[in-house]
Amino acid sequence: MYSYALLENGCYYLIQEKEDLPIHLIQVTLETDHCVFVTVYGDEEVLSWKKKTDPILDIIELLSDEAVKEWQDLYNKDAYNYEEEDDD
């Protein structure tokens, strides 16, 4: 079992918090003495505070800068296409 204390500020991770939950892409965006502020990417971005002691079942991967760029290109492309469909 891991915890949010292991995650580095500014980095993107694929994690699974619990066995019955899906894998999520998260980014640690701020760190305090006892907590981290994370962005969880899915259908919508969810911003939340997590205690550094909160458990994580598995830290699957720390994404490389190249993987983050590729994902951002896809994510932003999908967001742009969705906005275009709304304008019609």
N, CA, C and O atoms as a GROMACS GRO file, in nm:
protein
  352
    1MET      N    1   0.086  -0.118   0.000
    1MET     CA    2   0.000   0.000   0.000
    1MET      C    3   0.090   0.124   0.000
    1MET      O    4   0.189   0.131   0.072
    2TYR      N    5   0.052   0.219  -0.082
    2TYR     CA    6   0.127   0.344  -0.097
    2TYR      C    7   0.043   0.458  -0.038
    2TYR      O    8  -0.069   0.438   0.008
    3SER      N    9   0.100   0.579  -0.041
    3SER     CA   10   0.025   0.696   0.003
    3SER      C   11   0.059   0.816  -0.086
    3SER      O   12   0.154   0.811  -0.164
    4TYR      N   13  -0.019   0.921  -0.073
    4TYR     CA   14   0.002   1.042  -0.152
    4TYR      C   15   0.134   1.111  -0.118
    4TYR      O   16   0.182   1.193  -0.196
    5ALA      N   17   0.192   1.081  -0.003
    5ALA     CA   18   0.320   1.141   0.036
    5ALA      C   19   0.432   1.105  -0.061
    5ALA      O   20   0.532   1.177  -0.069
    6LEU      N   21   0.418   0.996  -0.134
    6LEU     CA   22   0.521   0.952  -0.228
    6LEU      C   23   0.519   1.027  -0.360
    6LEU      O   24   0.615   1.022  -0.437
    7LEU      N   25   0.409   1.098  -0.388
    7LEU     CA   26   0.392   1.164  -0.517
    7LEU      C   27   0.458   1.302  -0.518
    7LEU      O   28   0.451   1.375  -0.419
    8GLU      N   29   0.522   1.335  -0.629
    8GLU     CA   30   0.594   1.461  -0.641
    8GLU      C   31   0.509   1.568  -0.706
    8GLU      O   32   0.432   1.543  -0.799
    9ASN      N   33   0.524   1.689  -0.655
    9ASN     CA   34   0.451   1.805  -0.705
    9ASN      C   35   0.482   1.828  -0.853
    9ASN      O   36   0.598   1.823  -0.895
   10GLY      N   37   0.378   1.852  -0.932
   10GLY     CA   38   0.393   1.881  -1.074
   10GLY      C   39   0.396   1.758  -1.164
   10GLY      O   40   0.393   1.772  -1.286
   11CYS      N   41   0.400   1.640  -1.106
   11CYS     CA   42   0.411   1.517  -1.185
   11CYS      C   43   0.274   1.454  -1.211
   11CYS      O   44   0.179   1.473  -1.134
   12TYR      N   45   0.267   1.380  -1.320
   12TYR     CA   46   0.147   1.308  -1.358
   12TYR      C   47   0.167   1.160  -1.328
   12TYR      O   48   0.273   1.104  -1.354
   13TYR      N   49   0.063   1.098  -1.271
   13TYR     CA   50   0.070   0.956  -1.234
   13TYR      C   51  -0.056   0.883  -1.278
   13TYR      O   52  -0.165   0.941  -1.281
   14LEU      N   53  -0.041   0.757  -1.310
   14LEU     CA   54  -0.154   0.666  -1.322
   14LEU      C   55  -0.161   0.590  -1.191
   14LEU      O   56  -0.065   0.523  -1.152
   15ILE      N   57  -0.274   0.602  -1.121
   15ILE     CA   58  -0.288   0.537  -0.991
   15ILE      C   59  -0.421   0.463  -0.983
   15ILE      O   60  -0.513   0.488  -1.060
   16GLN      N   61  -0.427   0.371  -0.888
   16GLN     CA   62  -0.552   0.305  -0.852
   16GLN      C   63  -0.564   0.316  -0.701
   16GLN      O   64  -0.483   0.261  -0.627
   17GLU      N   65  -0.666   0.390  -0.656
   17GLU     CA   66  -0.680   0.415  -0.512
   17GLU      C   67  -0.728   0.291  -0.436
   17GLU      O   68  -0.678   0.260  -0.328
   18LYS      N   69  -0.825   0.221  -0.494
   18LYS     CA   70  -0.879   0.101  -0.431
   18LYS      C   71  -0.898  -0.006  -0.536
   18LYS      O   72  -0.907   0.023  -0.656
   19GLU      N   73  -0.905  -0.131  -0.490
   19GLU     CA   74  -0.914  -0.244  -0.581
   19GLU      C   75  -1.036  -0.238  -0.673
   19GLU      O   76  -1.028  -0.279  -0.789
   20ASP      N   77  -1.148  -0.187  -0.624
   20ASP     CA   78  -1.271  -0.185  -0.702
   20ASP      C   79  -1.289  -0.056  -0.782
   20ASP      O   80  -1.394  -0.036  -0.844
   21LEU      N   81  -1.189   0.032  -0.782
   21LEU     CA   82  -1.198   0.158  -0.855
   21LEU      C   83  -1.111   0.152  -0.981
   21LEU      O   84  -1.012   0.080  -0.984
   22PRO      N   85  -1.150   0.228  -1.085
   22PRO     CA   86  -1.070   0.228  -1.208
   22PRO      C   87  -0.938   0.304  -1.188
   22PRO      O   88  -0.918   0.372  -1.088
   23ILE      N   89  -0.851   0.290  -1.285
   23ILE     CA   90  -0.725   0.364  -1.287
   23ILE      C   91  -0.754   0.508  -1.325
   23ILE      O   92  -0.836   0.535  -1.413
   24HIS      N   93  -0.686   0.601  -1.257
   24HIS     CA   94  -0.703   0.744  -1.286
   24HIS      C   95  -0.569   0.807  -1.318
   24HIS      O   96  -0.465   0.767  -1.267
   25LEU      N   97  -0.575   0.908  -1.404
   25LEU     CA   98  -0.460   0.994  -1.428
   25LEU      C   99  -0.474   1.112  -1.335
   25LEU      O  100  -0.576   1.180  -1.336
   26ILE      N  101  -0.371   1.138  -1.256
   26ILE     CA  102  -0.374   1.252  -1.164
   26ILE      C  103  -0.248   1.335  -1.181
   26ILE      O  104  -0.145   1.287  -1.229
   27GLN      N  105  -0.259   1.461  -1.141
   27GLN     CA  106  -0.143   1.549  -1.133
   27GLN      C  107  -0.143   1.614  -0.996
   27GLN      O  108  -0.245   1.667  -0.952
   28VAL      N  109  -0.031   1.609  -0.928
   28VAL     CA  110  -0.016   1.679  -0.801
   28VAL      C  111   0.016   1.824  -0.836
   28VAL      O  112   0.116   1.852  -0.901
   29THR      N  113  -0.071   1.917  -0.792
   29THR     CA  114  -0.054   2.056  -0.832
   29THR      C  115  -0.006   2.146  -0.718
   29THR      O  116   0.037   2.259  -0.743
   30LEU      N  117  -0.015   2.098  -0.594
   30LEU     CA  118   0.030   2.177  -0.480
   30LEU      C  119   0.055   2.084  -0.364
   30LEU      O  120  -0.016   1.985  -0.345
   31GLU      N  121   0.157   2.115  -0.286
   31GLU     CA  122   0.190   2.033  -0.170
   31GLU      C  123   0.205   2.121  -0.047
   31GLU      O  124   0.270   2.225  -0.053
   32THR      N  125   0.144   2.080   0.064
   32THR     CA  126   0.161   2.147   0.192
   32THR      C  127   0.230   2.049   0.287
   32THR      O  128   0.272   1.941   0.246
   33ASP      N  129   0.241   2.087   0.413
   33ASP     CA  130   0.306   1.999   0.509
   33ASP      C  131   0.232   1.866   0.527
   33ASP      O  132   0.296   1.762   0.547
   34HIS      N  133   0.098   1.869   0.519
   34HIS     CA  134   0.020   1.749   0.548
   34HIS      C  135  -0.072   1.701   0.436
   34HIS      O  136  -0.132   1.594   0.445
   35CYS      N  137  -0.082   1.780   0.330
   35CYS     CA  138  -0.177   1.746   0.222
   35CYS      C  139  -0.116   1.774   0.084
   35CYS      O  140  -0.014   1.840   0.070
   36VAL      N  141  -0.184   1.720  -0.016
   36VAL     CA  142  -0.154   1.752  -0.156
   36VAL      C  143  -0.285   1.789  -0.224
   36VAL      O  144  -0.391   1.734  -0.192
   37PHE      N  145  -0.276   1.882  -0.319
   37PHE     CA  146  -0.390   1.920  -0.399
   37PHE      C  147  -0.371   1.854  -0.534
   37PHE      O  148  -0.269   1.876  -0.600
   38VAL      N  149  -0.467   1.772  -0.575
   38VAL     CA  150  -0.452   1.694  -0.698
   38VAL      C  151  -0.563   1.726  -0.798
   38VAL      O  152  -0.675   1.761  -0.761
   39THR      N  153  -0.528   1.712  -0.924
   39THR     CA  154  -0.625   1.718  -1.033
   39THR      C  155  -0.640   1.577  -1.084
   39THR      O  156  -0.542   1.513  -1.123
   40VAL      N  157  -0.764   1.528  -1.086
   40VAL     CA  158  -0.794   1.395  -1.139
   40VAL      C  159  -0.858   1.416  -1.275
   40VAL      O  160  -0.959   1.485  -1.287
   41TYR      N  161  -0.798   1.356  -1.379
   41TYR     CA  162  -0.847   1.373  -1.515
   41TYR      C  163  -0.933   1.255  -1.554
   41TYR      O  164  -0.894   1.139  -1.539
   42GLY      N  165  -1.051   1.285  -1.605
   42GLY     CA  166  -1.144   1.185  -1.654
   42GLY      C  167  -1.234   1.254  -1.755
   42GLY      O  168  -1.187   1.335  -1.834
   43ASP      N  169  -1.362   1.221  -1.753
   43ASP     CA  170  -1.456   1.292  -1.839
   43ASP      C  171  -1.455   1.441  -1.806
   43ASP      O  172  -1.470   1.526  -1.893
   44GLU      N  173  -1.437   1.470  -1.678
   44GLU     CA  174  -1.422   1.606  -1.629
   44GLU      C  175  -1.304   1.611  -1.535
   44GLU      O  176  -1.267   1.510  -1.475
   45GLU      N  177  -1.244   1.728  -1.522
   45GLU     CA  178  -1.136   1.744  -1.425
   45GLU      C  179  -1.196   1.761  -1.287
   45GLU      O  180  -1.290   1.838  -1.268
   46VAL      N  181  -1.142   1.689  -1.189
   46VAL     CA  182  -1.188   1.700  -1.051
   46VAL      C  183  -1.068   1.745  -0.967
   46VAL      O  184  -0.964   1.681  -0.967
   47LEU      N  185  -1.086   1.855  -0.895
   47LEU     CA  186  -0.982   1.907  -0.808
   47LEU      C  187  -1.015   1.870  -0.665
   47LEU      O  188  -1.128   1.888  -0.621
   48SER      N  189  -0.915   1.819  -0.592
   48SER     CA  190  -0.943   1.782  -0.453
   48SER      C  191  -0.816   1.780  -0.370
   48SER      O  192  -0.705   1.764  -0.421
   49TRP      N  193  -0.836   1.796  -0.240
   49TRP     CA  194  -0.728   1.782  -0.143
   49TRP      C  195  -0.723   1.638  -0.095
   49TRP      O  196  -0.827   1.576  -0.075
   50LYS      N  197  -0.604   1.587  -0.078
   50LYS     CA  198  -0.582   1.454  -0.022
   50LYS      C  199  -0.480   1.467   0.091
   50LYS      O  200  -0.383   1.541   0.080
   51LYS      N  201  -0.504   1.394   0.200
   51LYS     CA  202  -0.402   1.386   0.304
   51LYS      C  203  -0.284   1.307   0.250
   51LYS      O  204  -0.302   1.213   0.172
   52LYS      N  205  -0.165   1.344   0.290
   52LYS     CA  206  -0.048   1.269   0.246
   52LYS      C  207  -0.054   1.125   0.295
   52LYS      O  208   0.008   1.036   0.236
   53THR      N  209  -0.128   1.101   0.402
   53THR     CA  210  -0.140   0.966   0.458
   53THR      C  211  -0.252   0.884   0.393
   53THR      O  212  -0.264   0.765   0.422
   54ASP      N  213  -0.334   0.946   0.306
   54ASP     CA  214  -0.441   0.872   0.239
   54ASP      C  215  -0.380   0.759   0.156
   54ASP      O  216  -0.281   0.780   0.086
   55PRO      N  217  -0.440   0.640   0.162
   55PRO     CA  218  -0.380   0.524   0.094
   55PRO      C  219  -0.405   0.524  -0.058
   55PRO      O  220  -0.507   0.573  -0.106
   56ILE      N  221  -0.310   0.467  -0.129
   56ILE     CA  222  -0.320   0.439  -0.272
   56ILE      C  223  -0.286   0.292  -0.288
   56ILE      O  224  -0.180   0.248  -0.245
   57LEU      N  225  -0.375   0.216  -0.350
   57LEU     CA  226  -0.349   0.074  -0.371
   57LEU      C  227  -0.225   0.053  -0.457
   57LEU      O  228  -0.139  -0.028  -0.424
   58ASP      N  229  -0.217   0.128  -0.569
   58ASP     CA  230  -0.105   0.107  -0.661
   58ASP      C  231  -0.072   0.237  -0.734
   58ASP      O  232  -0.160   0.303  -0.788
   59ILE      N  233   0.055   0.273  -0.735
   59ILE     CA  234   0.106   0.379  -0.821
   59ILE      C  235   0.159   0.306  -0.944
   59ILE      O  236   0.269   0.250  -0.942
   60ILE      N  237   0.081   0.305  -1.048
   60ILE     CA  238   0.110   0.223  -1.165
   60ILE      C  239   0.226   0.279  -1.246
   60ILE      O  240   0.313   0.206  -1.291
   61GLU      N  241   0.223   0.413  -1.263
   61GLU     CA  242   0.326   0.470  -1.350
   61GLU      C  243   0.339   0.620  -1.325
   61GLU      O  244   0.239   0.689  -1.304
   62LEU      N  245   0.462   0.668  -1.328
   62LEU     CA  246   0.492   0.811  -1.336
   62LEU      C  247   0.508   0.839  -1.484
   62LEU      O  248   0.597   0.783  -1.548
   63LEU      N  249   0.424   0.925  -1.540
   63LEU     CA  250   0.430   0.951  -1.683
   63LEU      C  251   0.553   1.034  -1.718
   63LEU      O  252   0.589   1.128  -1.648
   64SER      N  253   0.616   0.997  -1.828
   64SER     CA  254   0.730   1.074  -1.880
   64SER      C  255   0.678   1.204  -1.939
   64SER      O  256   0.559   1.218  -1.967
   65ASP      N  257   0.768   1.300  -1.958
   65ASP     CA  258   0.729   1.428  -2.020
   65ASP      C  259   0.669   1.406  -2.158
   65ASP      O  260   0.574   1.473  -2.197
   66GLU      N  261   0.726   1.310  -2.233
   66GLU     CA  262   0.676   1.280  -2.368
   66GLU      C  263   0.534   1.223  -2.362
   66GLU      O  264   0.447   1.262  -2.440
   67ALA      N  265   0.509   1.131  -2.269
   67ALA     CA  266   0.376   1.072  -2.254
   67ALA      C  267   0.275   1.178  -2.212
   67ALA      O  268   0.161   1.177  -2.259
   68VAL      N  269   0.315   1.270  -2.125
   68VAL     CA  270   0.225   1.378  -2.082
   68VAL      C  271   0.189   1.466  -2.201
   68VAL      O  272   0.072   1.502  -2.219
   69LYS      N  273   0.288   1.501  -2.283
   69LYS     CA  274   0.261   1.585  -2.401
   69LYS      C  275   0.165   1.515  -2.496
   69LYS      O  276   0.070   1.576  -2.546
   70GLU      N  277   0.189   1.387  -2.522
   70GLU     CA  278   0.099   1.312  -2.612
   70GLU      C  279  -0.042   1.308  -2.555
   70GLU      O  280  -0.139   1.328  -2.628
   71TRP      N  281  -0.054   1.283  -2.424
   71TRP     CA  282  -0.186   1.279  -2.362
   71TRP      C  283  -0.252   1.416  -2.369
   71TRP      O  284  -0.371   1.424  -2.399
   72GLN      N  285  -0.178   1.524  -2.342
   72GLN     CA  286  -0.236   1.658  -2.347
   72GLN      C  287  -0.287   1.691  -2.486
   72GLN      O  288  -0.392   1.752  -2.501
   73ASP      N  289  -0.212   1.651  -2.589
   73ASP     CA  290  -0.257   1.674  -2.727
   73ASP      C  291  -0.389   1.603  -2.753
   73ASP      O  292  -0.479   1.661  -2.814
   74LEU      N  293  -0.402   1.478  -2.707
   74LEU     CA  294  -0.526   1.403  -2.726
   74LEU      C  295  -0.640   1.463  -2.642
   74LEU      O  296  -0.751   1.480  -2.691
   75TYR      N  297  -0.612   1.493  -2.518
   75TYR     CA  298  -0.712   1.546  -2.425
   75TYR      C  299  -0.765   1.680  -2.475
   75TYR      O  300  -0.886   1.704  -2.475
   76ASN      N  301  -0.675   1.768  -2.516
   76ASN     CA  302  -0.716   1.900  -2.564
   76ASN      C  303  -0.787   1.891  -2.699
   76ASN      O  304  -0.877   1.970  -2.726
   77LYS      N  305  -0.747   1.795  -2.782
   77LYS     CA  306  -0.814   1.775  -2.910
   77LYS      C  307  -0.959   1.732  -2.886
   77LYS      O  308  -1.050   1.784  -2.951
   78ASP      N  309  -0.979   1.638  -2.795
   78ASP     CA  310  -1.114   1.593  -2.762
   78ASP      C  311  -1.197   1.707  -2.704
   78ASP      O  312  -1.315   1.719  -2.738
   79ALA      N  313  -1.139   1.789  -2.620
   79ALA     CA  314  -1.211   1.902  -2.561
   79ALA      C  315  -1.248   2.002  -2.669
   79ALA      O  316  -1.359   2.056  -2.668
   80TYR      N  317  -1.158   2.027  -2.765
   80TYR     CA  318  -1.184   2.120  -2.874
   80TYR      C  319  -1.295   2.066  -2.963
   80TYR      O  320  -1.384   2.142  -3.002
   81ASN      N  321  -1.292   1.937  -2.996
   81ASN     CA  322  -1.396   1.877  -3.080
   81ASN      C  323  -1.531   1.884  -3.011
   81ASN      O  324  -1.632   1.906  -3.077
   82TYR      N  325  -1.536   1.865  -2.879
   82TYR     CA  326  -1.660   1.871  -2.803
   82TYR      C  327  -1.717   2.013  -2.809
   82TYR      O  328  -1.838   2.030  -2.824
   83GLU      N  329  -1.631   2.114  -2.796
   83GLU     CA  330  -1.676   2.253  -2.802
   83GLU      C  331  -1.731   2.286  -2.940
   83GLU      O  332  -1.831   2.356  -2.950
   84GLU      N  333  -1.668   2.235  -3.046
   84GLU     CA  334  -1.717   2.259  -3.182
   84GLU      C  335  -1.856   2.201  -3.200
   84GLU      O  336  -1.941   2.264  -3.263
   85GLU      N  337  -1.881   2.082  -3.146
   85GLU     CA  338  -2.012   2.018  -3.158
   85GLU      C  339  -2.119   2.098  -3.086
   85GLU      O  340  -2.233   2.102  -3.132
   86ASP      N  341  -2.084   2.162  -2.975
   86ASP     CA  342  -2.181   2.244  -2.900
   86ASP      C  343  -2.220   2.369  -2.976
   86ASP      O  344  -2.332   2.418  -2.958
   87ASP      N  345  -2.133   2.423  -3.061
   87ASP     CA  346  -2.160   2.546  -3.132
   87ASP      C  347  -2.262   2.528  -3.244
   87ASP      O  348  -2.323   2.626  -3.287
   88ASP      N  349  -2.282   2.408  -3.290
   88ASP     CA  350  -2.374   2.384  -3.404
   88ASP      C  351  -2.518   2.396  -3.367
   88ASP      O  352  -2.605   2.378  -3.452
   0.00000   0.00000   0.00000
